[in-house]
Amino acid sequence: MGANMIEKILARASGNVDVKVGDIVFARPHRILSHDNSAAILKIFEDLGGKNVWDPDRLFIALDHAVPPPDSKKANNHKIIREFVKKNGINNFFDCGCGICHQVLPEEGLVEPGTVIFGSDSHTTTHGALGAAGIPIGRTETASVWALGETWLKVPPTIKIVLSGKLREGVVAKDIILYTIGQITADGATYKAVEFHGPVVEEMRIGGRLTLCNMAAEMGAKAGMVPFDDVTAGFLEGRVSGEFEIANPDDDADYESILEIDCSMVGPQVARPHKVDNVVAAADLEETRIDVVLLGTCTNGRLEDLHQAAEILKGKKVADGVRLLVYPASRSILDEANRDGTSSILLGAGAQVAVPACGPCLGAYGGVLAPGENCVSTANRNFKGRMGCKEDTGIYLASPATVAASAIEGMIVSPYA
Amino acid sequence: MEIKGRVWILDDDDINTDVIYPGKYTYELFSNEEMASHALEDFDPEFASKVREGDVIIAGKNFGCGSSREQAVTCLKYSGVGAIVAASYARIYYRNAINQALYAIECPEASEYVRANREKLSGSEITLDPGKGTMTLGMQEFTFSQMSGKAKEIFEAGGLVEYTKKKLG
């Protein structure tokens, strides 16, 4: 029996020839990611007796969760992190404005196929888009990895998701992953790895693949991965120098289950409050008024996402009273959007274009909701209160095209009727 | 060690870490006690002021899904919660609980029974013996599997901070 992706990656990261489902291994990461929570991790690192970090070049820190900082406490948090970075010689540090950790890490060539990326953020699954295993862990565990360079993992079983058929016009990775989560449910992949296969994935650019793997977290997955191919190689060219060893699955690899989704049947999707698996076709959604539109974040803040929205918003205005917030995923994406005219289209439609960061997705600043308000968002979570207010608010998740079309109408509509 | 307290029923599946510990507090460097004062704020605003030492949370499946924020464990631990009993846990939450040495017990039978009889059982007494893998609720007894391997080792060291301290020597 051959090996699947997570088995190959965990064997390599733990120095074993092969591993099987259920084995406990000690894995060493290629990178360990953290963000604004690095100040809290540092405190734990000191509590557990850590002095020097195990390998400064393996650490990656990007400030993105409260950027620019809305109050002096959060500003001080950043200050503590900057001092730590300087003292420990951490070169992979990306200060406020560089972008969101899950975009900057791959963009900077810091994800290599076939490796383990640990991250003190639940959406660390994103990095599986490059054929790696992005595995989320908590703060204490991150502090422990800073000190020891490894942590224990149980080799999980894998669900193979085959995305077959052909995408309908205007349907993107976000629609497909929302539909898939609706089928699998919010805990359908808990303690499991997920591999995305099939013609739809093969034709998808890295941006869409990052969206798929990002939201693998919303089905509970330990890691979401796409096999390495020419698309991956094209993205890595000029970003990753040196050799890496890919970890594509063997033809006779073992899977716990195989789920095939005929994407030709899937139209624009919406996840209704307050659970990500509460998914319905946008065309079937009951009449839903909106107040805030969030375009961007680590799920859909890439150039192709902004392009998709701009195509719909060109020459149009957002509805009266609707606030369209744009949070590009990185500085280079915003720079490109400024140069190719995308930003002008968005601004012309009435958008507020913000500094590349997480924004109100996590409810701490930058466009939180008022009581009674609804938001349609390209982000990845619609939990009650997630955007800073739980009193009679609702968050609806959708693709860039759907949120753009909805911004114009002031209510959630399917972008391609 | 036996845990004895009242039953707190959180009658839902997929209770996420945002409602256990709201995002607006995640980047504040709070003390454990401050974190405890916000425990479950967006799920049951009365919880933090009414919970007592040793109380046991009973919830449905996929408890602790969503964000990896560890304060969602810390806030419950320092609010006095003796153990959580759920039908199942989200992966990161379960690891975080082990790393903080808070009992996260998986027992779908107890979860189902308590939720089905919630009016009668809310606030009633529960006794839990993690060493034996048993819990008693009135006349009902349930068994659950005990921790093993690496998880047990970390838990018994008092959590991952203590465990790593030892390892660093």
Interface residues (C-beta under 8 A of the other chain):
Chain A: I24 D36 N37 A39 A40 K43 I44 D47 L48 G49 G50 H65 A66 K73 K74 N77 S120 D121 S122 P136 I137 G138 R139 T140 E141 A143 S144 A147 L148 W152 A186 D187 T190 Y191 G220 K222 K275 L362 G363 A364 V368 R381 F383 K384 G385 R386 G388 K390
Chain B: D13 D14 N16 D18 V19 P22 G23 K24 T26 Y27 E28 L29 D42 K61 N62 C65 G66 S67 S68 R69 E70 V73 S88 Y89 A90 R91 I92 R95 N96 N99 Q100 G149 K150 G159 L160 V161 E162 Y163 T164 K165 K167 L168
